[in-house]
Each structure stands twice: as structure tokens, then as C-alpha cells.
Amino acid sequence: DAGVIQSPRHEVTEMGQEVTLRCKPISGHNSLFWYRQTMMRGLELLIYFNNNVPIDDSGMPEDRFSAKMPNASFSTLKIQPSEPRDSAVYFCASSFRLGEAFFGQGTRLTVV
Amino acid sequence: AQKVTQAQTEISVVEKEDVTLDCVYETRDTTYYLFWYKQPPSGELVFLIRRNSFDEQNEISGRYSWNFQKSTSSFNFTITASQVVDSAVYFCALIPGSARQLTFGSGTQLTVLP
């Protein structure tokens, strides 16, 4: 298996633009997580899905953020409109066994 | 509420030295799971180990060993005979009770100098 695949690896966008981050989890994994990593706040869970259903989205900063998982092999995280404070590395992770998450390489988002 | 504290922000050692990374956790749950992840310079997080709260046996995997002590709520990680390739940020994490999401500590940046 190729592991968790995220795209794009890097994204630079202007404030106010819509940004969509994509994730393909490992086949057979039933949980998918979106994390955000910044120097100030470390690793924060944004949302996680179990069997494609959102279970906990309490970490989603505000209404500008939305996440979907239309099927077991694809998820998106959308920010609309983007703001400079959204600049961070966004990780997608999937797991089958509790806590043993496999992380993608992340998307480094810069909002200018 | 749960919390993971990694008090050591940065550690530098010279190759072949042993190094211990500290992790202290807080949770009210009697059942919980503890983890260590490694984040090398390439950026992705790599799972290293999982322990459950009922298993206090220490574990050794090659040069890596983990010391779990419920009495002090600690789950420390030791690298023996460190190597330059061990340079990375190491995160301790916790899953309490019936939750599924990881709560991470702030990480320890380990630099192993040649």
C-alpha cells in the first residue's frame, strides 16, 4: 500500500480564497483524522470520521472549515474563506487499530 | 480532561549517547492508551509504540525502550546508543477511555550530533 496520500503537498493562496485539501486513506482503515500543526498550538485534532461518518468535529476552528468523507477512500478539508492565521501544516491520518494512526506527509498551507 | 506534558522542548546529544525523553500524562479514565510518534525532518509522523493502561511491562525494541509507570503517570522513552538518524521531533500521545482520537504532547526536538 502507498500509505496515506495527501494533496497538494504545498499550497500558497491569497486571503479570502477557498482552499481544498485532499486525502486518500489506507485501504481497509475505518477511521480518518484531520490534524493541524502549528508552532504555537502543536498538533490539534480538527475532525475525525469513523466508517465515513463524522464523529467529533469539536476541533474545527469555525464555520469557515468543513470536512467531508463521501466514501471510504477519499476525504476533503475545505477552508472558505481562508485567512493568514490558517497557515499551518495539515495532516490526514487513517487507522484500523486504536491509536495506531498512519499519517500522510501533510499539506503545508500558506495564506498570504 | 486529558493532557500530555513533554517538559523537554529540545535535547542535544552526541552520537552513541543514551537519551531519555520524558512524558507525563493526565486522565481520569482507568482505561487508556499511550503512544509515541516520531516526526523526522521529512515531516510525516511515524507510529512507534502503543501501550494500554493495564500493561505496565516495559518494552524494548532494538535501541528503543519504554518505561511505563502508572504511579507517576509517566511513559518515558529511551534511545540507547543514539544515532544521527534518530534526530527528529518525538511526540507522546494519549487516548483516554472510549475515545479514538489522539491527544498529543508538545513534542521534544531531539538532535543527535555526529
Chai-1 contact restraints between the chains, C-beta under 6 A:
chainA,res_idxA,chainB,res_idxB,connection_type,confidence,min_distance_angstrom,max_distance_angstrom,comment,restraint_id
A,S31,B,R100,contact,1.0,0.0,6.0,A-B,restraint_1
A,G42,B,S106,contact,1.0,0.0,6.0,A-B,restraint_2
A,L43,B,F104,contact,1.0,0.0,6.0,A-B,restraint_3
A,L45,B,Q101,contact,1.0,0.0,6.0,A-B,restraint_4
A,Y48,B,Q101,contact,1.0,0.0,6.0,A-B,restraint_5
A,G99,B,Y33,contact,1.0,0.0,6.0,A-B,restraint_6
A,G99,B,F35,contact,1.0,0.0,6.0,A-B,restraint_7
A,G99,B,R50,contact,1.0,0.0,6.0,A-B,restraint_8
A,G99,B,I95,contact,1.0,0.0,6.0,A-B,restraint_9
A,E100,B,F47,contact,1.0,0.0,6.0,A-B,restraint_10
A,E100,B,R50,contact,1.0,0.0,6.0,A-B,restraint_11
A,F103,B,E44,contact,1.0,0.0,6.0,A-B,restraint_12
A,F103,B,L45,contact,1.0,0.0,6.0,A-B,restraint_13
A,Q105,B,G43,contact,1.0,0.0,6.0,A-B,restraint_14
A,Q105,B,E44,contact,1.0,0.0,6.0,A-B,restraint_15
A,G106,B,G43,contact,1.0,0.0,6.0,A-B,restraint_16
